Amino acid sequence: MATPLFALPDVADDAAHAARALDWVGMRGIALPLRLRSDDGTTVLVPASADIGVDLAKADARGIHMSRLYLRLQDALAAEAVTPGGLRRILEDCIASQAGLSTSARLTLRYQQLLRRPALASDNAGWKAYPIEIDSHMGPERLAITLALSVDYSSTCPASAALARQANAERFSADFANAAPSSTQVVHDWLASPRGLAATPHAQRSRADVRVLLRTAFDELPVVALIDGIEHALGTPVQTAVKREDEQAFARRNADNLMFCEDAARRVAGVLVAHDRVERFDATVSHFESLHAHDAVARVSGSGAAAG
């Protein structure tokens, strides 16, 4: 690279007009590769978006050294997998890069977590993408890491299922009105009971949006563990590869997991309460109604299990 004939001006060193400290200064929406650890212990690069910023604690300084943040960020995230310890090192380095101008830093990462999911009944499998956001903040006192993720699932309304069973039972009684009364009443009662609906057509797509404050005394971020736990608790995560036998198995799962949004919120909360890496959580479930023109939504918050 050619050396400039004259020193380049740096107006960032000028005194600030109307001097005062600023809470955050930085960049939003930086495109970069993010290194993640896979299940087999190897690492892979995935496309990601990052926000990085620091406070400007020195009131009379005109601005921060923004290019230093950019260069440190892209080098660090491509070099090692994302871990609580790695995030701490990045944020401490960003603060140090400002040469006394800053005392805290925040980094937000957004990417898609790809997981390969087996079909319910056939031998097929497919990939599913989960939106992930990792927000890390390093201040004078502690490192705080918040993990946000979303899980899509199917929900079948318990009230609708009960009304459907009753309608089926009434139609049976009408169509077989001339049959022996004792036998028709038994079948009518069976059709009207939960046993009378072994499967339901896939109903409305729903989503669980989860945000957790993590305990940072762990080596790994529990992204996959939280996704797996939430999907298992809900019972009806959306599928990837689907043959007829998979669709029937999914219909059976929907009938076995009838739920209002309140039920779904409690299931999700049960997973988060029991997780030893979760300090605090906030979860919102949204059922995108097929009956109404509006959505049904429930929100729950609380604390995770005490660290052992």
N, C-alpha and C positions, 0 to 999 in steps of 0.2 A: 504493500500500500504506500502510495506516495506521501511524503511528509509535506504538510502545508507550509507555504512560505511565511505565513504570519500566524500568530497564535489566534485560535478561534475564540470569538467572544462568548462569554457565559453569563447571560443576564440573570440567571437564577441566583447568582451571588449578590445581586443588588438588594438593597434594603426594601422590605415590604412596605407598600403604602397602606395606611389604615391597619397597622400591624395587629394581629391577634392569632392565637393558636387555632388550629383546625382539627376537627375530629378524625377525618379520613381524607386521604389523597391517594389516588392510584389509578388503576386501569380496570376496565370491565370488558368481558367477552374476548379474552385472548385465546386464540386457537393454538393448541399445542398437543403433543402426544403424551399420554399418561401410561405409566407402566403399572400393570396389575399382576398379582400373583395368581396363577391358575391352580386348579385342584391337584395337579400332578407335581406341584412344586416349582414349575417353570414360570417365567414371566412373559407377558405379552404386552404390546403397545396398542392402545386404543385411542381414537380421536376424542378430544375433550375440550371444554371451554373453561377458562379460569378468570376469576376476579382477584386482584391483588391490591392491597392498599396498606398504608401506614398512617399513623397520626402525625401531624406537624406540630410538635410540642413547643418548638422554639418560635415564639410569637413574631419576632422581627425577621425571620428567614422568609424569603420570597417563595421558595418552592422546595420540593424534595428532589432527590436524585432518582427520577422515574426509570431511566434506562437501566440502572443497576438492579431494580426489582425485576424487570423483564428478563434480563440476561441470567440472573440467578435462578429464576423460576423455571425457565425452559431447560436449563442444564440439569437442575436437580430432579425434576419430575421424569425426565427421560432416562436418568441414570439408575434409579432404584425404585422398587415397588412402593406404593403408597402405604405407609404405616403410621401409627401415632408418633413413634420416635422420629421418623423421617419428616413428618409435618412440623414437629417441634424444631428440628434443625433448620428447615427452610425458613420458618418465621423468625427464628433468632438471627439467622444470617441476613434476612431482609432488614431487620431493625439495625443490626450492626452496620449494614451498608450505608446507612443514612448519616453516619459520622456525628452522632449526637443530636440529630434533628428529631428523632422519633423514639417513643418508648413502647409502642405496641404495633402489632401487625395483624391483618386478617387475610386469609386465603379461602376462596370458595371454588370448588371444582365441580363440574357437571359432566356426566358421561352416561353412556348406556352400558349396563351390565348384561352381557349375553350369557345365557345359561341354556344348555341342551337338556330338553325335557322329553322323557319317554312317553309314548302314547299309553292310554289307560288299559287297552286290551290287546292291540296288535303289537307286532315287533318293530313298529316304526318309532321315529323320534324326530324332533325339530327344535329349532332355536327360538328362544323368546327373549326380548329386550326389556329391561327394567330401568327406568330413569332413576339415576342416583345423583344426589348432591351431598358433598362433604364440605362443611363450613368449619374452618379452624381459626381460632383467635388466640393470639399470644399477647398477654398483658404483663404488667409488673408482677402480678400475683400468681397466675397459673395459666396452663394451656387448657382451652375448652374446645372440644370437637363435637359438632352436631351432625348427625347423619340423617338424611331424608331420602325416602324411597317410596315407590308406588307399586301396588300389586293389583292387577285386574282379576276379577272373578265373576261368576254368574250367581245371581240371586233369584230365588223363586219365592213369591210372597206366600206365607202360611195361610193368610185369609183367603187368597185367591184359590189356593189348593183345596181348602176345606169347602169352598163354594162349588168348585168343580166336582169334587167327590159327591156332594149332595145332588147336584144336577144329574150326574151319571146314575145315582141310585134312584132318583125320581123317574128318569127315563126307563130304567129297567122295570120299575114297578108298573109303569104305564104299558109297556110293551108286553109284559107277562102277567097282565091283570087276571087272566083266566086260569093261571096255573094254581097249583095247590097253595093255599095261603101260608101254611107253615114254612114251606121251602122258600117261597118268594121273600118272606120277611127276613129270613136268615141271610139270604143273598143281598137284600136291600141294606141291611145293617152292615154287612161286610164291605159293600161298595162305599158306604158313607164313612167308613172308618179309615184311619191312616193306612191300614193294610190294603185298602182298595185302590191305592195309587202307588204302584211299584216304581214308576218312573214318570218324569215330567219333561216335556219339551224344553230345550234351553230357553230361558226367559230373558231377563234383562241384564245387560253388562253392568258391572259395578266396579268400584275402585276403592281401595284402602290407601290413603295417603298418611304416611307415618313419619314423624320427626322425633328423634331421640337424642338427648344429651348423653354422651358416652363417658364411662369411666375410662381414663386414659392409661391405667396401669396394666395394659395388655399389649402384646406384640402385633396383633392383627386387628383390622377393622371387621366387625361381624356382619358384613353385607349379606353374604350368601346364607349364613345361619338365620338371620332375621327373615329373609325372603322365604326360605324353606319352612320356618316355623309358622309364619302367617298363612302361607298357602295350605299347609297341613291343617291348621285350625279352622280355616274357612271351608275346606273340603271341596270347593268347586273352582279352582283356578282355571282361567281360560287355557285352552289347549293349543297345540301346534299341529302336528300331523294327525289327521283324523280319518279313519275308515269307518264303515258302518258299525262294526263292533265297538269301536271307540266312542262313537256318538251314543250308542245305547248305554254303554257304561257311564257316560257323562249324564245321561238322562236319569239313570238310577242314583247317581251322586246328588243331583239336584233334588230328587224326591227325598233322599235321606238327610238333606241339609236345608230344609225350608227355613228361611230367616227374614225377619224384618231388619231394617238397618240397625235397630237397637241390639238385636242378637249378634249381628256381625261385629259391631263395635266392641261388645263384651268379649267376643272370641279373640279379637286382635289384642285387646288389653290384657287378656290372660297370658298371651305369649310374652308381651313386653314386661309385665310385672314379674315374671319368673326368670327373666334373663339377667345374668350376673354382670353383664357389661353395660346395662342400661341404668343410668342414674335418674333421668327424668324422661317422660315421653308425652307426646301429644299426637293423637290419631284421629283422623276424620274418615268416615266411610260414606260413600255417595252411591245411592242406587238410582240409576238413570231410568226412571220409570217408563214402562211401556203402556200403562193405563193412564197416568196423569201427564199433563204438559209441564210438570215441574219435577224436581228431583226430591228424593227422600234422603236426609242427611243426619248423621249422628256423630258426635265428637266426644272423646274421652281423653283424660290426662291423668297422670299419676307418677309414682316412683317405681323404679325397678327393684329387683331383689338386692338385699344387702350383700356387699362383696364379702366373699369368704376369706 
